[in-house]
Amino acid sequence: MRSPCRGRSGAPLAPNTKCMTAEELHIVVETELERVEHWRAEELVRAGYDPSDAIALAARHDIDLHLAVELVEQGCPHDMAIDILI
């Protein structure tokens, strides 16, 4: 069996010398709380809530997500479910 480069290394690569500023990098740091709220909103949208209502409900940690989903699954209209939950 032969080495594709016949045992020699390829041409050396030039080092990366370009530095990026923080503005160019755009690091997004999402907190655990934000991840939970995002997940809750996705679940509510999946259950049929309007996205804006889902975001508002997801931010309310005193509202039981499972109850919000169950109300809709049992045929409760979204507006009435929101009234019940809030």
DSSP file with accessible surface (Angstrom, degrees, kcal/mol):
  #  RESIDUE AA STRUCTURE BP1 BP2  ACC     N-H-->O    O-->H-N    N-H-->O    O-->H-N    TCO  KAPPA ALPHA  PHI   PSI    X-CA   Y-CA   Z-CA
    1    1 A M              0   0  240      0, 0.0     2,-0.3     0, 0.0     0, 0.0   0.000 360.0 360.0 360.0 138.7    0.0    0.0    0.0
    2    2 A R        -     0   0  214      4,-0.0     0, 0.0     2,-0.0     0, 0.0  -0.827 360.0-116.1-111.2 147.2    1.3    3.5   -0.9
    3    3 A S    >   -     0   0   60     -2,-0.3     3,-2.0     1,-0.1     5,-0.1  -0.546  25.9-126.0 -74.0 139.0    0.8    6.8    0.8
    4    4 A P  T 3  S+     0   0  132      0, 0.0    -1,-0.1     0, 0.0    -2,-0.0   0.822 113.6  38.4 -60.0 -27.6   -1.1    9.2   -1.4
    5    5 A C  T >  S-     0   0   65      3,-0.1     3,-1.5     5,-0.0    -2,-0.0   0.156 117.9-110.8-106.9  16.7    1.7   11.8   -0.9
    6    6 A R  T <  S-     0   0  187     -3,-2.0     3,-0.1     1,-0.3    -4,-0.0   0.884  76.3 -52.2  56.1  40.0    4.5    9.1   -1.0
    7    7 A G  T 3  S+     0   0   68      1,-0.2     2,-0.3     0, 0.0    -1,-0.3   0.522 113.9 114.4  82.0   2.9    5.3    9.6    2.6
    8    8 A R    <   -     0   0  162     -3,-1.5    -1,-0.2    -5,-0.1     2,-0.1  -0.818  67.2-114.9-108.3 150.1    5.7   13.4    2.5
    9    9 A S        -     0   0  119     -2,-0.3    -1,-0.0     1,-0.1     0, 0.0  -0.421  36.3-107.8 -74.2 154.9    3.5   16.0    4.1
   10   10 A G        -     0   0   59      1,-0.2    -1,-0.1    -2,-0.1     3,-0.1  -0.032  57.2 -57.7 -70.6-178.1    1.6   18.3    1.9
   11   11 A A        -     0   0   89      1,-0.1    -1,-0.2     0, 0.0     2,-0.0  -0.359  66.0-102.4 -62.9 140.1    2.4   22.0    1.4
   12   12 A P        -     0   0  128      0, 0.0     2,-0.3     0, 0.0    -1,-0.1  -0.373  34.7-128.1 -66.2 144.2    2.5   23.9    4.7
   13   13 A L        -     0   0  164     -3,-0.1     3,-0.1     1,-0.1    -3,-0.0  -0.720  21.0-112.0 -92.7 144.8   -0.5   26.1    5.4
   14   14 A A        -     0   0   91     -2,-0.3    -1,-0.1     1,-0.1     3,-0.0  -0.476  41.0-105.5 -71.6 141.4   -0.1   29.8    6.3
   15   15 A P        -     0   0  105      0, 0.0     2,-0.9     0, 0.0    -1,-0.1  -0.340  31.9-106.4 -67.8 152.1   -1.2   30.5    9.9
   16   16 A N        +     0   0  146      1,-0.2    -3,-0.0    -3,-0.1     0, 0.0  -0.689  48.8 162.7 -79.6 109.3   -4.5   32.2   10.5
   17   17 A T        +     0   0  120     -2,-0.9     2,-0.4     2,-0.1    -1,-0.2   0.470  35.1 108.7-109.4  -3.8   -3.4   35.7   11.5
   18   18 A K        -     0   0  137      1,-0.0     2,-0.4     2,-0.0    -2,-0.0  -0.616  55.0-154.6 -78.3 126.8   -6.8   37.6   11.0
   19   19 A C        -     0   0  113     -2,-0.4     2,-0.4     0, 0.0    -2,-0.1  -0.816   3.8-145.0-100.4 143.1   -8.3   38.6   14.3
   20   20 A M        -     0   0  110     -2,-0.4     2,-0.1     3,-0.0    -2,-0.0  -0.860  11.8-130.0-107.4 143.1  -12.0   39.1   14.7
   21   21 A T     >  -     0   0   80     -2,-0.4     4,-1.9     1,-0.1     5,-0.2  -0.419  28.5-108.9 -81.2 164.2  -13.6   41.7   16.9
   22   22 A A  H  > S+     0   0   84      1,-0.2     4,-1.9     2,-0.2     5,-0.5   0.872 120.9  56.9 -61.0 -34.7  -16.4   40.7   19.3
   23   23 A E  H  4 S+     0   0  154      1,-0.2    -1,-0.2     2,-0.2    -3,-0.0   0.898 107.9  46.8 -64.3 -39.9  -18.8   42.6   17.1
   24   24 A E  H  4 S+     0   0   91      1,-0.2    -1,-0.2    -3,-0.1    -2,-0.2   0.849 111.1  52.5 -69.2 -33.0  -17.8   40.5   14.1
   25   25 A L  H  < S-     0   0   94     -4,-1.9    -2,-0.2     2,-0.0    -1,-0.2   0.849  85.2-160.3 -75.3 -34.4  -18.1   37.3   16.1
   26   26 A H     <  -     0   0  140     -4,-1.9     2,-0.4     1,-0.2    -3,-0.1   0.963  10.0-161.1  52.2  60.1  -21.7   38.0   17.4
   27   27 A I        -     0   0  122     -5,-0.5     2,-0.6     1,-0.0    -1,-0.2  -0.587   0.8-156.6 -73.0 125.9  -21.5   35.6   20.3
   28   28 A V        -     0   0  130     -2,-0.4     2,-0.6     2,-0.0    -1,-0.0  -0.934   6.7-168.1-108.1 118.9  -25.0   34.7   21.5
   29   29 A V        -     0   0  118     -2,-0.6     2,-0.5     0, 0.0    -2,-0.0  -0.940   3.3-167.1-109.4 118.0  -25.3   33.6   25.0
   30   30 A E        -     0   0   83     -2,-0.6     2,-0.1     4,-0.0    -2,-0.0  -0.918  14.6-136.6-107.4 127.8  -28.6   32.1   25.9
   31   31 A T     >  -     0   0   70     -2,-0.5     4,-2.1     1,-0.1     5,-0.2  -0.320  24.3-110.1 -76.9 165.1  -29.4   31.5   29.6
   32   32 A E  H  > S+     0   0  120      1,-0.2     4,-2.4     2,-0.2     5,-0.2   0.902 120.4  54.3 -60.8 -40.3  -31.0   28.4   30.9
   33   33 A L  H  > S+     0   0   95      1,-0.2     4,-2.5     2,-0.2    -1,-0.2   0.922 107.7  49.4 -61.9 -42.0  -34.2   30.4   31.7
   34   34 A E  H  > S+     0   0   91      1,-0.2     4,-2.4     2,-0.2    -1,-0.2   0.895 109.9  51.5 -64.9 -38.7  -34.3   31.6   28.1
   35   35 A R  H  X S+     0   0  113     -4,-2.1     4,-2.4     2,-0.2    -1,-0.2   0.909 110.8  48.5 -64.0 -41.0  -33.9   28.0   26.8
   36   36 A V  H  X S+     0   0   54     -4,-2.4     4,-2.8     2,-0.2    -2,-0.2   0.937 112.5  47.7 -64.9 -45.1  -36.7   26.8   29.0
   37   37 A E  H  X S+     0   0   54     -4,-2.5     4,-2.5     2,-0.2    -2,-0.2   0.894 111.1  51.3 -64.4 -38.3  -39.0   29.7   27.9
   38   38 A H  H  X S+     0   0  103     -4,-2.4     4,-2.3     2,-0.2    -1,-0.2   0.934 111.9  47.0 -63.1 -44.5  -38.2   29.0   24.2
   39   39 A W  H  X S+     0   0  121     -4,-2.4     4,-2.3     2,-0.2    -2,-0.2   0.923 111.3  51.2 -63.6 -44.1  -39.0   25.3   24.7
   40   40 A R  H  X S+     0   0   26     -4,-2.8     4,-2.2     1,-0.2    -1,-0.2   0.925 110.1  49.6 -59.8 -44.0  -42.3   26.1   26.5
   41   41 A A  H  X S+     0   0   13     -4,-2.5     4,-2.6     1,-0.2     5,-0.2   0.913 109.5  51.7 -62.3 -41.7  -43.3   28.5   23.7
   42   42 A E  H  X S+     0   0   81     -4,-2.3     4,-2.5     1,-0.2    -1,-0.2   0.906 109.7  49.8 -61.3 -42.4  -42.5   25.8   21.1
   43   43 A E  H  X S+     0   0   51     -4,-2.3     4,-1.5     2,-0.2    -1,-0.2   0.894 111.2  49.0 -63.6 -39.8  -44.7   23.3   23.0
   44   44 A L  H  X>S+     0   0    1     -4,-2.2     5,-2.4     2,-0.2     4,-0.5   0.902 111.5  48.4 -68.5 -40.1  -47.6   25.7   23.2
   45   45 A V  H ><5S+     0   0   65     -4,-2.6     3,-1.5     1,-0.2    -2,-0.2   0.923 109.5  53.5 -64.0 -42.0  -47.4   26.5   19.4
   46   46 A R  H 3<5S+     0   0  164     -4,-2.5    -1,-0.2     1,-0.3    -2,-0.2   0.845 105.2  54.9 -60.7 -32.0  -47.3   22.8   18.7
   47   47 A A  H 3<5S-     0   0   25     -4,-1.5    -1,-0.3    -5,-0.2    -2,-0.2   0.607 130.5 -95.5 -77.9 -11.7  -50.5   22.5   20.8
   48   48 A G  T <<5S+     0   0   38     -3,-1.5    -3,-0.2    -4,-0.5    -2,-0.1   0.423  74.9 142.4 115.6  -0.2  -52.1   25.1   18.6
   49   49 A Y      < -     0   0    5     -5,-2.4    -1,-0.3     1,-0.1    -2,-0.0  -0.432  61.3 -99.7 -71.3 149.7  -51.7   28.4   20.4
   50   50 A D     >  -     0   0   83      1,-0.1     4,-3.0    -2,-0.1     3,-0.2  -0.421  35.7-117.5 -62.3 139.5  -50.9   31.5   18.4
   51   51 A P  H  > S+     0   0   75      0, 0.0     4,-2.3     0, 0.0     5,-0.2   0.872 113.8  49.6 -53.1 -40.5  -47.2   32.2   18.5
   52   52 A S  H  > S+     0   0   73      1,-0.2     4,-1.9     2,-0.2     5,-0.1   0.909 113.8  45.7 -68.1 -37.8  -47.6   35.6   20.3
   53   53 A D  H  > S+     0   0   53     -3,-0.2     4,-2.8     2,-0.2     5,-0.2   0.896 111.1  53.9 -67.4 -39.4  -49.9   34.0   22.9
   54   54 A A  H  X S+     0   0    0     -4,-3.0     4,-2.7     2,-0.2    -2,-0.2   0.915 108.3  48.9 -62.5 -41.3  -47.5   31.1   23.3
   55   55 A I  H  X S+     0   0  113     -4,-2.3     4,-1.5    -5,-0.2    -1,-0.2   0.927 112.6  47.9 -64.8 -42.8  -44.6   33.5   24.0
   56   56 A A  H  X S+     0   0   60     -4,-1.9     4,-0.5     1,-0.2    -2,-0.2   0.925 115.4  44.2 -64.8 -43.5  -46.6   35.4   26.6
   57   57 A L  H >< S+     0   0    4     -4,-2.8     3,-1.1     1,-0.2     6,-0.3   0.887 109.1  57.4 -67.5 -38.6  -47.7   32.2   28.3
   58   58 A A  H 3< S+     0   0    2     -4,-2.7    -1,-0.2     1,-0.3    -2,-0.2   0.835 102.4  55.0 -62.6 -31.6  -44.2   30.6   28.1
   59   59 A A  H 3< S+     0   0   49     -4,-1.5     2,-1.0    -5,-0.2    -1,-0.3   0.663  90.0  85.1 -76.5 -15.4  -42.8   33.6   30.1
   60   60 A R    X<  -     0   0   91     -3,-1.1     3,-1.4    -4,-0.5    -1,-0.1  -0.758  56.6-176.6 -90.3 101.1  -45.3   33.0   32.9
   61   61 A H  T 3  S+     0   0   95     -2,-1.0    -1,-0.2     1,-0.3     4,-0.1   0.587  78.3  67.7 -77.7  -7.1  -43.7   30.4   35.1
   62   62 A D  T 3  S+     0   0  112      2,-0.1     2,-0.5    -3,-0.1    -1,-0.3   0.537  84.7  88.0 -85.3  -5.5  -46.8   30.3   37.3
   63   63 A I  S <  S-     0   0    7     -3,-1.4     2,-0.6    -6,-0.3     3,-0.1  -0.821  83.0-126.2 -97.8 127.0  -48.8   28.8   34.4
   64   64 A D     >  -     0   0   87     -2,-0.5     4,-2.2     1,-0.2     5,-0.2  -0.602  13.6-156.2 -74.2 116.2  -48.6   25.0   34.2
   65   65 A L  H  > S+     0   0   11     -2,-0.6     4,-2.2     1,-0.2     5,-0.2   0.906  92.4  53.0 -59.7 -43.2  -47.5   24.1   30.7
   66   66 A H  H  > S+     0   0  125      1,-0.2     4,-2.7     2,-0.2    -1,-0.2   0.900 109.1  48.9 -63.8 -39.7  -49.1   20.6   30.8
   67   67 A L  H  > S+     0   0   72      2,-0.2     4,-2.6     1,-0.2    -1,-0.2   0.920 108.9  53.8 -64.6 -41.3  -52.5   22.1   31.8
   68   68 A A  H  X S+     0   0    1     -4,-2.2     4,-1.2     1,-0.2    -2,-0.2   0.911 113.6  42.2 -60.4 -41.7  -52.2   24.7   29.0
   69   69 A V  H  X S+     0   0   24     -4,-2.2     4,-2.5     1,-0.2    -2,-0.2   0.925 113.1  52.6 -71.0 -43.2  -51.7   21.9   26.5
   70   70 A E  H  X S+     0   0   91     -4,-2.7     4,-2.0     1,-0.2     6,-0.2   0.880 103.5  57.4 -62.0 -39.9  -54.4   19.6   28.0
   71   71 A L  H  <>S+     0   0   24     -4,-2.6     5,-2.4     1,-0.2    -1,-0.2   0.939 111.8  41.5 -56.9 -46.0  -57.0   22.3   27.9
   72   72 A V  H ><5S+     0   0   23     -4,-1.2     3,-1.9     1,-0.2    -2,-0.2   0.906 111.8  55.0 -69.4 -41.1  -56.6   22.6   24.1
   73   73 A E  H 3<5S+     0   0  145     -4,-2.5    -1,-0.2     1,-0.3    -2,-0.2   0.817 105.3  54.5 -62.1 -28.9  -56.3   18.9   23.6
   74   74 A Q  T 3<5S-     0   0  156     -4,-2.0    -1,-0.3    -5,-0.2    -2,-0.2   0.346 128.8 -96.4 -88.5   7.1  -59.7   18.5   25.3
   75   75 A G  T < 5S+     0   0   61     -3,-1.9    -3,-0.2     1,-0.3    -2,-0.1   0.514  71.1 150.4  97.3   5.1  -61.3   20.9   22.9
   76   76 A C      < -     0   0   23     -5,-2.4    -1,-0.3    -6,-0.2    -2,-0.1  -0.547  52.3-112.7 -71.3 129.7  -61.1   24.1   24.9
   77   77 A P     >  -     0   0   77      0, 0.0     4,-2.7     0, 0.0     5,-0.2  -0.330  24.8-118.1 -60.5 147.2  -60.9   27.2   22.6
   78   78 A H  H  > S+     0   0   65      1,-0.2     4,-2.5     2,-0.2     5,-0.2   0.878 112.2  51.8 -57.1 -43.9  -57.6   28.9   22.9
   79   79 A D  H  > S+     0   0  116      1,-0.2     4,-2.0     2,-0.2    -1,-0.2   0.910 112.9  45.4 -61.6 -41.7  -59.0   32.2   24.1
   80   80 A M  H  > S+     0   0  103      2,-0.2     4,-2.5     1,-0.2    -2,-0.2   0.899 110.6  54.1 -68.3 -39.7  -60.9   30.5   26.8
   81   81 A A  H  X S+     0   0    0     -4,-2.7     4,-2.7     1,-0.2    -2,-0.2   0.920 108.5  49.5 -60.8 -41.4  -57.9   28.4   27.8
   82   82 A I  H  X S+     0   0   23     -4,-2.5     4,-2.5     1,-0.2    -1,-0.2   0.925 109.9  50.9 -64.3 -41.3  -55.8   31.6   28.2
   83   83 A D  H  < S+     0   0  126     -4,-2.0    -1,-0.2     1,-0.2    -2,-0.2   0.906 112.5  46.9 -60.9 -40.8  -58.6   33.1   30.3
   84   84 A I  H  < S+     0   0   95     -4,-2.5    -2,-0.2     1,-0.2    -1,-0.2   0.925 114.3  47.0 -65.7 -44.1  -58.6   30.0   32.5
   85   85 A L  H  <        0   0   22     -4,-2.7    -2,-0.2    -5,-0.2    -1,-0.2   0.852 360.0 360.0 -70.0 -35.1  -54.8   29.9   32.8
   86   86 A I     <        0   0  115     -4,-2.5    -3,-0.2    -5,-0.2    -2,-0.2   0.854 360.0 360.0 -91.4 360.0  -54.3   33.6   33.6
